Amino acid sequence: MTQSEFTFNIYNTDFYGKTWQANSTKAVVVLVHGMGEHSGRYNHVAKKLTDNDFSVVAFDHFGHGKTSGKRGHNPSFEAVLESVTKTIEKATTLFPNKPVFLYGHSMGGNVVVNYSIRIKHQLKGVIATSPFLKLAFQPPKIKLAVGKLLQKIAPSLTMGNELDANDVSRDKVEVEKYINDPLVHDKISPNFSLTFIDTGLWAIENANKLATKMLLLHGTDDKIIDYKGTQEFANKSDNATLKLYKGGYHELQNDLCKEEMLQDVVDWLNSQL
């Protein structure tokens, strides 16, 4: 496996991207990270994939990781989808004539699910882990009301996301790594909160429009994103396959079931080729 970096610019934003190249590439996986984190947290995921001849191309979202811009804010949902298109274009340039898969976690899961339904593409398949389709908790009504007002008058204003780091994983070592990661933040603007709540519900309602094979993975003890929303999406689509991990927390790739989960990802990718 060899690693390299790349950049691209849209919406006056300098995006950071990273590539993990397998020794022999049979397909490429474009990876889309979750809220408040960054692509660098997926080194072990990339190693598992490259060990199985899948090269990986990832990027840091608007307002995340090493990408420029205000932390926790994006210009629009359409802009987020465009950043995925740019990364897919980079992947096809680096690995021409190779099948491309899209893999997103949490907020990134929302992005890849919506992308696969809304955007014309040539993807071979899509993987979404703990996709942000439906929150596992109900935000205070007053906060939602304030958020909707701010989205109109001050859309880039950010607040704390109020997530408990202990809900990320059952593995306390992983929780500490999350807490101590200098690139992890809890900032969020209405364009990353309200918009994703709305687009998550839209995805569930439009699941029957999914024309691409999709693997959905979710833990039954996820306290951040409700696995039942993912279940509802899968039940409405003929092209989605769902696996639930009993007792699994939000970050399955960093949870006690991570070895099983990553092998499931590899097995599914191979089954699509």
C-alpha positions as CSV (number, residue, x, y, z in Angstrom):
1,M,0.0,0.0,0.0
2,T,1.3,3.4,-0.9
3,Q,-0.3,6.7,0.3
4,S,-0.5,10.1,-1.4
5,E,-2.3,13.4,-1.1
6,F,-4.2,15.6,-3.5
7,T,-6.3,18.8,-3.4
8,F,-9.1,20.4,-5.3
9,N,-11.0,23.7,-5.1
10,I,-14.7,24.4,-5.3
11,Y,-16.8,27.2,-3.7
12,N,-13.6,29.0,-2.8
13,T,-12.7,26.1,-0.5
14,D,-9.4,24.1,-0.7
15,F,-10.2,20.5,-0.2
16,Y,-7.7,18.0,1.2
17,G,-7.8,14.5,-0.3
18,K,-5.9,11.3,0.4
19,T,-5.2,8.1,-1.5
20,W,-4.3,4.6,-0.3
21,Q,-3.2,2.6,-3.4
22,A,-3.3,-1.2,-3.3
23,N,-0.4,-3.1,-4.8
24,S,-2.8,-4.5,-7.3
25,T,-6.1,-2.6,-7.8
26,K,-9.2,-4.4,-8.9
27,A,-11.6,-1.6,-7.9
28,V,-11.5,1.7,-6.0
29,V,-13.5,2.8,-3.0
30,V,-14.4,6.5,-2.5
31,L,-14.7,7.1,1.2
32,V,-16.9,9.8,2.8
33,H,-16.4,10.5,6.5
34,G,-18.8,11.5,9.2
35,M,-19.7,14.6,11.2
36,G,-16.9,16.4,13.0
37,E,-14.2,13.9,12.0
38,H,-11.9,13.5,9.0
39,S,-10.5,11.0,6.5
40,G,-7.4,10.3,8.6
41,R,-9.4,8.3,11.0
42,Y,-9.9,5.6,8.3
43,N,-6.3,4.4,8.0
44,H,-7.2,1.0,9.3
45,V,-10.3,0.8,7.1
46,A,-8.1,1.6,4.1
47,K,-5.5,-1.0,5.1
48,K,-8.2,-3.7,5.2
49,L,-9.4,-2.7,1.8
50,T,-6.0,-2.3,0.2
51,D,-4.9,-5.7,1.6
52,N,-7.8,-7.1,-0.4
53,D,-6.8,-5.2,-3.6
54,F,-9.3,-2.3,-3.3
55,S,-7.6,1.1,-3.5
56,V,-9.2,4.0,-1.5
57,V,-9.7,7.7,-2.3
58,A,-11.0,10.0,0.5
59,F,-11.4,13.6,1.2
60,D,-12.2,15.9,4.1
61,H,-15.7,17.6,4.0
62,F,-16.3,21.3,4.0
63,G,-15.3,22.6,7.4
64,H,-13.6,19.4,8.5
65,G,-10.1,18.0,8.8
66,K,-7.5,19.6,6.6
67,T,-10.0,21.2,4.3
68,S,-10.2,25.0,4.6
69,G,-13.2,27.0,5.7
70,K,-15.2,27.6,8.9
71,R,-15.4,24.4,11.1
72,G,-18.7,22.6,10.8
73,H,-20.2,24.6,8.0
74,N,-21.0,24.0,4.3
75,P,-22.4,26.3,1.6
76,S,-25.3,23.9,0.7
77,F,-26.2,20.2,0.4
78,E,-25.7,20.5,-3.4
79,A,-22.2,21.7,-2.7
80,V,-21.5,18.7,-0.5
81,L,-22.7,16.4,-3.3
82,E,-20.5,18.2,-5.7
83,S,-17.5,17.6,-3.5
84,V,-18.2,13.9,-3.8
85,T,-18.4,14.2,-7.6
86,K,-15.0,15.8,-7.6
87,T,-13.5,13.0,-5.5
88,I,-15.1,10.4,-7.8
89,E,-13.6,12.2,-10.8
90,K,-10.2,12.1,-9.0
91,A,-10.6,8.4,-8.3
92,T,-11.4,7.6,-12.0
93,T,-8.4,9.7,-13.1
94,L,-6.1,7.8,-10.7
95,F,-7.6,4.4,-11.5
96,P,-9.0,4.5,-15.0
97,N,-11.3,1.7,-16.1
98,K,-11.7,0.4,-12.6
99,P,-15.1,-0.1,-10.9
100,V,-15.9,2.6,-8.4
101,F,-17.7,2.1,-5.1
102,L,-18.9,4.8,-2.7
103,Y,-18.6,4.2,1.0
104,G,-19.9,6.7,3.6
105,H,-20.3,6.7,7.4
106,S,-22.9,8.5,9.5
107,M,-23.2,12.0,7.9
108,G,-21.2,10.6,5.0
109,G,-23.7,7.7,4.9
110,N,-26.5,10.3,4.4
111,V,-24.4,11.8,1.6
112,V,-23.7,8.6,-0.3
113,V,-27.3,7.4,0.1
114,N,-28.7,10.7,-1.3
115,Y,-26.0,10.8,-3.9
116,S,-26.9,7.4,-5.3
117,I,-30.5,8.5,-5.7
118,R,-30.2,12.1,-6.7
119,I,-27.1,12.2,-8.9
120,K,-26.5,10.4,-12.3
121,H,-23.5,8.2,-11.8
122,Q,-21.7,5.0,-12.9
123,L,-21.0,3.6,-9.5
124,K,-20.7,-0.2,-9.1
125,G,-22.2,-0.1,-5.6
126,V,-22.7,1.9,-2.4
127,I,-21.9,1.1,1.3
128,A,-23.4,3.2,4.1
129,T,-22.5,2.5,7.7
130,S,-24.7,4.0,10.5
131,P,-26.1,6.4,7.9
132,F,-27.6,9.7,9.2
133,L,-31.1,9.1,8.0
134,K,-32.9,9.5,11.3
135,L,-31.6,10.7,14.7
136,A,-31.7,8.4,17.7
137,F,-32.7,11.3,19.9
138,Q,-35.1,14.2,19.4
139,P,-33.4,17.6,19.5
140,P,-35.1,20.2,21.7
141,K,-37.9,22.0,19.7
142,I,-36.6,25.4,20.7
143,K,-33.1,24.5,19.3
144,L,-34.7,23.4,16.0
145,A,-36.7,26.6,15.8
146,V,-33.6,28.7,16.5
147,G,-31.7,26.7,13.9
148,K,-34.3,27.3,11.2
149,L,-34.2,31.0,12.0
150,L,-30.4,31.1,11.9
151,Q,-30.4,29.2,8.6
152,K,-32.2,32.2,7.1
153,I,-30.4,35.1,8.7
154,A,-26.9,33.7,9.8
155,P,-26.5,30.3,8.1
156,S,-22.8,30.0,8.9
157,L,-23.3,30.4,12.7
158,T,-22.1,27.2,14.4
159,M,-23.1,25.6,17.7
160,G,-21.9,22.5,19.6
161,N,-23.4,19.2,18.3
162,E,-24.0,18.0,21.9
163,L,-22.8,14.5,21.1
164,D,-21.4,12.3,23.9
165,A,-18.0,10.8,22.8
166,N,-18.8,7.7,24.8
167,D,-21.6,6.9,22.3
168,V,-19.1,6.6,19.5
169,S,-17.8,3.1,20.5
170,R,-17.9,0.4,23.2
171,D,-14.1,0.4,23.0
172,K,-12.8,2.9,25.5
173,V,-9.4,3.1,23.7
174,E,-11.2,4.3,20.6
175,V,-13.2,6.8,22.6
176,E,-10.0,8.3,24.0
177,K,-8.5,8.5,20.5
178,Y,-11.6,10.3,19.4
179,I,-11.5,12.8,22.3
180,N,-7.8,13.5,21.9
181,D,-7.8,13.9,18.1
182,P,-7.0,17.5,17.3
183,L,-8.8,17.4,14.0
184,V,-12.1,16.2,15.6
185,H,-14.5,19.0,16.5
186,D,-18.1,19.4,17.7
187,K,-19.0,22.5,15.6
188,I,-22.1,22.3,13.4
189,S,-24.1,24.9,11.4
190,P,-27.7,24.5,10.3
191,N,-26.5,23.4,6.9
192,F,-25.0,20.3,8.5
193,S,-27.8,19.7,11.1
194,L,-31.2,20.8,9.8
195,T,-30.4,20.1,6.2
196,F,-29.1,16.5,7.0
197,I,-32.2,15.8,9.1
198,D,-34.4,16.8,6.2
199,T,-32.3,14.9,3.5
200,G,-32.2,11.8,5.7
201,L,-36.0,11.7,5.9
202,W,-36.2,12.4,2.2
203,A,-33.9,9.5,1.5
204,I,-36.1,7.1,3.5
205,E,-39.3,8.4,1.6
206,N,-37.5,7.9,-1.7
207,A,-35.8,4.6,-1.1
208,N,-37.8,2.9,-3.8
209,K,-35.9,5.1,-6.4
210,L,-32.6,3.5,-5.5
211,A,-31.3,1.8,-8.7
212,T,-27.8,0.9,-7.3
213,K,-26.8,-2.1,-5.2
214,M,-26.3,-0.9,-1.6
215,L,-25.0,-2.4,1.6
216,L,-26.3,-0.9,4.8
217,L,-24.6,-1.7,8.2
218,H,-25.9,-0.5,11.5
219,G,-25.5,-1.2,15.2
220,T,-28.6,-1.9,17.3
221,D,-27.3,0.2,20.3
222,D,-26.4,3.2,18.2
223,K,-27.4,6.2,20.5
224,I,-26.6,8.8,17.8
225,I,-28.4,7.6,14.7
226,D,-31.5,5.4,14.8
227,Y,-30.9,2.0,13.2
228,K,-34.7,1.8,12.6
229,G,-34.4,4.6,10.0
230,T,-31.8,2.5,8.1
231,Q,-34.1,-0.5,8.5
232,E,-37.0,1.4,7.1
233,F,-34.9,2.5,4.1
234,A,-33.8,-1.1,3.4
235,N,-37.4,-2.3,3.6
236,K,-38.5,0.2,1.0
237,S,-35.8,-0.7,-1.5
238,D,-35.3,-3.8,-3.7
239,N,-31.6,-2.9,-4.1
240,A,-30.5,-2.5,-0.5
241,T,-29.1,-5.2,1.8
242,L,-29.1,-4.5,5.5
243,K,-27.0,-6.1,8.3
244,L,-27.5,-5.2,11.9
245,Y,-24.8,-5.7,14.6
246,K,-26.4,-6.6,17.9
247,G,-25.2,-4.2,20.6
248,G,-23.1,-2.2,18.1
249,Y,-22.5,1.4,18.7
250,H,-22.2,4.3,16.2
251,E,-18.7,3.8,14.7
252,L,-18.8,0.1,13.8
253,Q,-15.4,0.5,12.1
254,N,-14.0,1.4,15.6
255,D,-16.3,-0.8,17.7
256,L,-15.8,-4.2,19.3
257,C,-17.3,-5.8,16.1
258,K,-14.9,-4.0,13.7
259,E,-13.1,-7.1,12.4
260,E,-16.4,-8.7,11.5
261,M,-17.8,-5.5,10.0
262,L,-14.8,-4.8,7.9
263,Q,-14.7,-8.4,6.6
264,D,-18.4,-8.0,5.7
265,V,-17.5,-4.9,3.7
266,V,-14.8,-6.7,1.8
267,D,-17.0,-9.8,1.2
268,W,-19.8,-7.6,-0.2
269,L,-17.5,-5.6,-2.4
270,N,-16.1,-8.9,-3.9
271,S,-19.6,-10.2,-4.4
272,Q,-20.4,-7.1,-6.6
273,L,-17.4,-7.7,-8.9
